[in-house]
């Protein structure tokens, strides 16, 4: 007897809302209740994925199909996961090498507290434009700027918001940016025309952002005690060799990024060069971090038995201690105990282990997103949203909402561009809107709001790298918040929303 054909039912709106409602309610409860243990978000996301899978199986999907959707979604973000691991090692190596301490040492001398937020945003914007990577900006310059903010006793939440705002502005307008090229290619637009069209939303957003950071910074110097800064710098000089030369690993990494070298090799090279600098310039700190590194007594006896000289044993012991110190810095992060508690808190961080919780969060979030996408639940939410769209403003608002929703549900920046980009191509044509409107809106909402979601790959990366919770810095990531708002306002007011009836200035239209 032949098997009856399998019937897959289209999900209802109720089907789609069940796992989403569960996720939102439980996440809100964990934020409201005090002292929620770590890992609750990961468990919540996995339970939400399980509920979505049950709904999908009810509608006819097999577990094998759902599982393949989860795996495919995680595969999309494997590079991001590997980058998180390498950045953890890089932070530990750069602190041990004296690179981060030197950045902080000179930064507190050069940057005025009254203009720190403004300056941090502007510098990150320029660097982001040059290298086209918000992640690289946060993982290099951002680390130093957060350290300077801590040394100056400034708000870390506002500082992180300034760093992220600037980094994403530069990334968004850079022709070297992956997301910028992705949004342009998905909508069949020339990347430079796409960038030019984005100026309509990004320029007002960055002007407002810089203005807000300027006023937020005024008066910050009143809280600074010069003696505390002097003591911190003295403690740094006693612990590390401080010199402009220590910025070498940073300059190398930025040079490779400007030349558009792949992200992973660039970060690995920066980490290795940091280790070399640590060996050459910070040997005492390396040995101190290694702690007790004596050989096992039986090994010492064996070496003596085979005629190994004491000097050779001492050299080998010193070498092994150096290797141990470097591995500790990259694996568990740098830690120090000095007479200056501020220095201990400031520089005791980094390491691959510090990123493992974040990676677990990302994988759990991607599992939920993959399940929602494969079972058609995500598509159903989008279709429901589009069913009520009647105007150009409504369509752009729906695009913004879909990109934000995808960032929340699918937990990945690229998916928040690719999925809505594919879904909205035809609706824009039907409403006689040029595709350049879609490419700009994908960036305004998909690219920028990714950093505002704690379990999204971008939000998790920024939080882990800068050491500030996403919930704390998100209200101050003004640029990331303003762009989608301005995009919706433009849509309803028909400002810079060209239609297909207008003369084409883009060969792709």
Residue pairs with C-beta under 8 A, 6 or more apart in sequence:
6 60
7 60
8 59
8 60
8 61
9 59
9 60
10 59
10 376
10 380
11 55
11 56
11 59
11 375
11 376
11 377
11 380
12 380
13 380
13 381
13 384
15 55
15 58
15 59
15 377
15 380
16 372
16 377
16 378
16 380
16 381
16 384
17 381
18 51
18 52
18 55
19 48
19 49
19 51
19 52
19 55
19 368
19 371
19 372
19 377
20 48
20 372
20 377
20 381
20 409
22 47
22 48
22 51
23 44
23 45
23 48
23 368
23 409
26 44
26 47
26 48
27 41
27 44
30 36
30 40
30 41
30 44
31 471
38 357
39 357
39 360
41 361
41 364
41 454
41 455
42 360
42 361
42 364
43 364
45 361
45 364
45 365
45 367
45 368
45 455
46 364
46 367
46 368
48 368
49 70
49 364
49 367
49 368
49 370
49 371
52 368
52 371
52 372
52 375
52 377
53 63
53 66
53 371
53 375
55 375
55 377
56 66
56 371
56 374
56 375
56 376
56 377
57 63
57 66
59 375
59 376
61 374
61 375
65 374
66 371
66 374
66 375
68 374
69 370
69 371
69 373
69 374
69 375
70 366
70 367
70 370
70 371
70 374
71 370
72 370
72 374
73 366
73 367
73 369
73 370
73 373
73 410
73 412
73 415
74 363
74 366
74 367
74 370
76 366
76 412
76 414
76 415
77 362
77 366
77 412
77 414
77 457
79 263
79 264
80 362
80 412
80 457
80 461
81 359
81 362
81 363
81 457
82 264
83 135
83 263
83 264
83 267
83 461
84 355
84 358
84 359
84 362
84 460
84 461
84 464
85 352
85 355
85 359
86 264
86 267
86 268
86 271
87 135
87 139
87 267
87 355
87 461
87 464
87 465
88 330
88 333
88 350
88 351
88 352
88 353
88 354
88 355
88 464
89 271
89 330
89 331
89 350
89 351
89 352
90 139
90 267
90 270
90 271
90 274
90 350
91 100
91 139
91 143
91 333
91 349
91 350
91 351
91 354
91 465
92 328
92 329
92 330
92 331
92 332
92 333
92 334
92 349
92 350
92 351
92 352
93 271
93 272
93 274
93 275
93 278
93 326
93 329
93 330
93 350
94 100
94 143
94 249
94 250
94 270
94 271
94 274
94 350
95 101
95 329
95 333
95 334
95 347
95 349
95 350
96 274
96 275
96 278
96 282
96 285
96 286
96 289
96 325
96 326
96 329
96 334
97 246
97 249
97 274
97 275
97 276
97 277
97 278
97 281
97 282
98 240
98 241
98 242
98 243
98 246
98 277
98 278
98 281
98 282
98 285
99 246
99 247
99 248
99 249
99 250
99 274
99 277
100 143
100 144
100 147
100 347
101 236
101 239
101 240
101 242
101 246
101 347
102 240
102 242
102 243
102 244
102 246
102 247
103 143
103 144
103 147
103 148
103 247
103 250
104 144
104 147
104 148
104 151
104 236
104 346
105 233
105 236
105 237
105 242
106 244
107 144
107 145
107 147
107 148
107 151
108 148
108 151
108 152
108 229
108 232
108 233
111 119
111 120
111 148
111 152
112 119
112 221
113 152
113 154
113 217
113 220
113 221
113 223
113 224
114 217
114 218
114 219
114 220
114 221
115 214
115 217
116 148
116 149
116 152
116 154
116 159
116 162
116 217
116 220
117 154
117 158
117 159
117 162
117 213
117 214
117 216
117 217
118 162
118 210
118 213
118 214
118 217
120 145
120 149
120 159
120 162
120 163
120 166
120 213
121 162
121 163
121 165
121 166
121 169
121 209
121 210
121 213
121 479
122 166
122 210
123 141
123 145
123 166
124 137
124 138
124 141
124 142
124 145
124 162
124 163
124 164
124 165
124 166
124 167
124 170
125 165
125 166
125 167
125 169
125 170
125 206
126 166
126 170
127 137
127 141
127 166
127 167
127 170
127 254
128 134
128 137
128 166
128 167
128 168
128 169
128 170
128 171
128 174
129 169
129 170
129 171
129 173
129 174
130 170
130 174
130 254
130 258
131 137
131 170
131 174
131 176
131 254
131 257
131 258
132 170
132 171
132 174
132 175
132 176
132 177
132 178
132 180
132 257
132 260
133 171
133 176
133 177
133 178
133 257
133 263
134 164
134 167
134 168
134 170
134 171
134 451
134 458
135 263
135 458
135 461
135 465
136 253
136 254
136 257
136 263
136 266
136 267
137 163
137 166
137 167
137 170
137 171
138 163
138 164
138 167
138 461
138 462
138 465
138 466
139 267
139 465
140 250
140 253
140 254
140 270
141 163
141 250
142 160
142 163
142 167
142 465
142 466
143 465
143 466
144 250
145 159
145 163
146 156
146 159
146 160
146 163
146 466
146 467
146 468
147 346
147 347
149 155
149 156
149 159
150 156
150 342
150 345
150 346
151 229
151 232
151 342
151 346
152 220
152 224
152 229
153 223
153 224
153 228
154 220
156 466
156 467
156 468
156 472
156 473
157 468
157 472
157 473
157 475
157 476
158 213
158 216
158 473
158 476
159 468
160 462
160 466
160 468
160 472
160 473
160 476
160 477
161 473
161 474
161 475
161 476
161 477
161 478
162 213
162 476
163 466
164 451
164 462
164 466
164 473
164 477
164 479
164 480
165 206
165 209
165 213
165 476
165 477
165 478
165 479
165 480
166 479
168 447
168 448
168 451
168 477
168 479
168 480
169 202
169 205
169 206
169 209
169 479
171 177
171 179
171 180
171 447
172 179
172 180
172 198
172 202
172 443
172 447
172 448
173 180
173 195
173 198
173 199
173 202
174 180
175 181
175 191
175 192
175 195
176 260
179 413
179 414
179 417
179 443
179 446
179 447
180 191
180 194
180 195
180 443
180 447
181 191
182 414
182 417
182 418
183 194
183 417
183 421
183 439
183 440
183 442
183 443
183 446
183 447
184 190
184 191
184 193
184 194
184 439
185 191
186 417
186 418
186 421
186 422
186 439
186 442
187 194
187 421
187 425
187 435
187 436
187 438
187 439
187 442
187 508
188 435
188 508
189 435
189 436
189 439
189 506
189 508
189 509
190 506
190 507
190 508
193 436
193 505
193 506
193 508
194 436
194 439
194 440
197 436
197 437
197 439
197 440
197 496
198 440
198 443
198 444
200 440
200 490
200 495
200 496
201 440
201 444
201 483
201 486
201 487
201 490
201 496
202 479
202 483
204 482
204 486
205 478
205 479
205 482
205 483
205 486
206 479
208 478
208 482
209 478
209 479
209 482
212 478
213 478
228 342
231 340
231 342
232 340
232 342
232 343
232 346
235 338
235 339
235 340
235 342
235 343
236 242
236 343
238 338
239 285
239 336
239 338
239 343
240 246
240 282
240 285
241 281
241 282
243 281
245 281
246 277
246 281
248 273
248 277
249 270
249 273
249 274
249 277
250 270
252 269
252 270
252 273
253 266
253 267
253 269
253 270
256 265
256 266
256 269
256 270
257 266
271 330
275 326
275 330
278 285
278 286
278 325
278 326
278 329
279 286
279 322
279 326
283 322
285 325
285 336
286 321
286 322
286 325
286 326
286 329
287 293
287 318
287 321
287 322
287 325
288 325
288 336
289 325
289 328
289 329
289 334
289 335
289 336
290 321
290 322
290 324
290 325
290 328
293 317
293 320
293 321
293 324
294 317
295 303
295 313
295 317
295 320
300 313
303 313
329 350
329 351
330 351
330 352
331 351
331 352
331 353
332 351
332 352
332 353
333 348
333 349
333 350
333 351
333 353
333 354
334 347
334 348
334 349
334 350
334 351
335 344
335 348
336 343
336 344
336 347
336 348
337 344
338 344
349 467
354 464
355 464
358 460
358 461
358 463
358 464
361 454
361 455
361 460
362 411
362 455
362 457
362 460
364 455
365 411
365 455
365 456
365 457
365 460
366 410
366 411
366 412
366 457
368 409
368 411
369 378
369 406
369 409
369 410
369 411
369 412
369 415
370 410
371 377
372 378
372 409
372 410
373 379
373 410
373 415
373 419
378 406
378 409
378 410
378 419
379 423
381 405
381 409
382 402
382 405
382 420
382 423
385 398
385 401
385 402
386 398
386 427
388 394
389 395
389 397
389 398
389 427
391 492
392 431
392 433
392 491
392 494
392 497
392 499
393 488
393 491
393 492
393 493
393 494
394 491
394 492
395 424
395 427
395 428
395 431
395 433
395 491
396 437
396 441
396 487
396 488
396 490
396 491
396 492
396 497
397 488
397 491
397 492
398 424
399 420
399 424
399 438
399 441
399 442
399 445
400 441
400 444
400 445
400 484
400 487
400 488
401 445
402 419
402 420
402 423
402 424
403 416
403 417
403 420
403 441
403 442
403 445
403 446
403 449
403 484
404 416
404 445
404 449
404 484
406 415
406 416
406 419
406 420
406 446
407 413
407 416
407 446
407 449
407 450
407 452
407 453
407 456
408 453
408 456
410 416
410 419
411 453
411 455
411 456
411 457
412 450
412 456
412 457
413 446
413 447
413 450
413 456
413 457
413 458
416 445
416 446
416 447
416 449
416 450
417 442
417 443
417 446
417 447
420 442
420 446
421 438
421 439
421 442
424 438
425 435
425 438
428 434
428 435
428 437
428 438
429 435
429 500
432 499
432 500
432 501
433 497
433 498
433 499
433 500
434 498
434 499
434 500
434 502
434 504
434 506
434 509
435 508
435 509
436 498
436 506
436 509
437 497
437 498
440 487
441 487
441 491
443 483
444 483
444 484
444 486
444 487
445 483
445 484
445 487
448 479
448 480
448 483
448 484
449 480
449 484
450 456
450 457
450 458
450 459
451 458
451 459
451 462
451 470
451 474
451 477
451 480
452 459
452 470
452 474
452 477
452 480
452 481
453 459
453 470
454 460
454 463
454 469
454 470
454 471
459 470
460 470
462 470
462 473
463 469
463 470
463 473
466 473
474 481
475 481
489 495
490 496
490 497
491 497
500 509
